[in-house]
Amino acid sequence: MGTGSTGNEGVRGSDAGDELLSRSDAAEIVGRVRSIVRTHSERFEQSLPLIASENLLSPYAKELLISDFHSRYAEGLPGERYYEGNEQVDEVERICLDLARRLFRCSFADVRPISGTVANLAVLKALAEPGDLVGTSRLADGAHISSASFGAFGLRGVRPVYYAWDPERMTIDVGRTREILRAVRPKLCLFGLSLFLFPFPLDELAPTLEEIGARGWYDAAHVLGLIAGGVFQDPLHTGCEVLSASTHKTLPGPQHGLLLAESRDPEVYRKLQSGAFPGVTSNHHLNAMAALAVSFAETLAFGRAYARQTVANAKALAQALHERGFDVLAERLGFTASHTIAVRVAREGGGEAVARRLADAGIITNKNLIPGDTSPKHPQGIRLGTPELTRVGMREREMAEIAELFDDLLHRGRAVDEVRSRVRALKQRFTRLEYCFGAGEAAYRYYDLLGRDPA
Ligand SMILES: Cc1ncc(COP(=O)(O)O)c(C=O)c1O
């Protein structure tokens, strides 16, 4: 598609009959899309993806994405569906729910939200009314757009109450936040970030939530796999009643959402269920739900080792970048306790230019707001995450090599092409999945079902 095309023009060919597109033109488009996606897969296989919110799916989970579950509907809960034919779906969903409760040691799970944002909407639908006050962090302090007036908060019509932030420690300022909470008394308090370096001080804030009668809600989209692996805080047992999440970031599952809860009030469970359906979903993408069951089982079997290495790699990358003169945030606290690190790259040209130059060399990152930034379009930071490179077997030694590539590209003026070929050489040794069944399988394989393009 050339620049300037909307993609909506359509093509009419001579063999179209009364169809809108000729078969030969349609076949050409199908072939083109396949080829673009293959190119993408090859590109990622040869790159160093350091996006904190991305991961790779195991072969057994991937297989279920193209199963017949993809074609079906199952509204409601297992055993209480609106359609016939759901017996096997019910069986798998019960397994999935059971594994979720086991993995996170809680009483309630719902696997119907189809993404993290949808899970957040379900919580807002269930536990807040339009006009309610809901505590959260500011976008500039690392919160997700769900908390914004133009995101889920705005859609539900709730009003944010912002916590005080400690930019040195990259987490909430407990003393000042307690004062805010006591003065404003929000109904619900959300703890979650997209730039999530350190655990929230939930132990310290829980008594204040209790005192003002606010429910604690944790958005674990980023850190779900770390919680599952026992290397991050355990929010459902530290002051939060409800947890929402994506299932494809540090938890290496399919693109999906999740609700968990541990509450003294069974009404909470009922409200969350109706928030999920019919609140914010109809069908819940049964193929992804089945894949999630596999990912939960694999996380129960492999997740501790994976989570430990993911955090160890983030710490190692941060330390190595720091030693090479990069301004990695939160040095005094050891840079990170999660899968993510934040680097101030004002000296190197700013977040946008640096992320672009890295991408040209095959190192995929994103520009990111960091404390002190005023423009979301021109932030001074980049965000780096280790979930994907850990999944293909990289360890501390490779993190040091990556820091050297950053240094050569961004400080020593080495040519993009030279760095790109070193990126490829390094990545070539790490293209196979680990920490799952079917380990050793090609991580970036394009599954060509028919072995040919349409004629
Ligand atoms: C903290 C947080 N919550 C929610 C989401 C949304 O998740 P999803 O992309 O699955 O909708 C994200 C995504 O990056 C996130 O960082």
The ligand as an SDF file (V2000), in Angstrom:
LIG
                    3D

 16 16  0  0  0  0  0  0  0  0999 V2000
   -0.5900   -0.9390   33.5990 C   0  0  0  0  0  0  0  0  0  0  0  0
   -1.3150   -1.3770   32.3690 C   0  0  0  0  0  0  0  0  0  0  0  0
   -2.6050   -1.6680   32.4580 N   0  0  0  0  0  0  0  0  0  0  0  0
   -3.3270   -2.0630   31.3950 C   0  0  0  0  0  0  0  0  0  0  0  0
   -2.7270   -2.1940   30.1710 C   0  0  0  0  0  0  0  0  0  0  0  0
   -3.5700   -2.5870   28.9970 C   0  0  0  0  0  0  0  0  0  0  0  0
   -3.3810   -3.8760   28.6250 O   0  0  0  0  0  0  0  0  0  0  0  0
   -3.8940   -4.4100   27.2060 P   0  0  0  0  0  0  0  0  0  0  0  0
   -2.9210   -3.9110   26.2150 O   0  0  0  0  0  0  0  0  0  0  0  0
   -3.9120   -5.8770   27.4160 O   0  0  0  0  0  0  0  0  0  0  0  0
   -5.2670   -3.8300   26.9940 O   0  0  0  0  0  0  0  0  0  0  0  0
   -1.3760   -1.9240   30.0160 C   0  0  0  0  0  0  0  0  0  0  0  0
   -0.7590   -2.0860   28.6770 C   0  0  0  0  0  0  0  0  0  0  0  0
    0.3050   -1.7660   28.3760 O   0  0  0  0  0  0  0  0  0  0  0  0
   -0.6480   -1.4920   31.1430 C   0  0  0  0  0  0  0  0  0  0  0  0
    0.6280   -1.1730   31.0450 O   0  0  0  0  0  0  0  0  0  0  0  0
  1  2  1  0
  2  3  1  0
  2 15  2  0
  3  4  2  0
  4  5  1  0
  5  6  1  0
  5 12  2  0
  6  7  1  0
  7  8  1  0
  8  9  2  0
  8 10  1  0
  8 11  1  0
 12 13  1  0
 12 15  1  0
 13 14  2  0
 15 16  1  0
M  END
$$$$
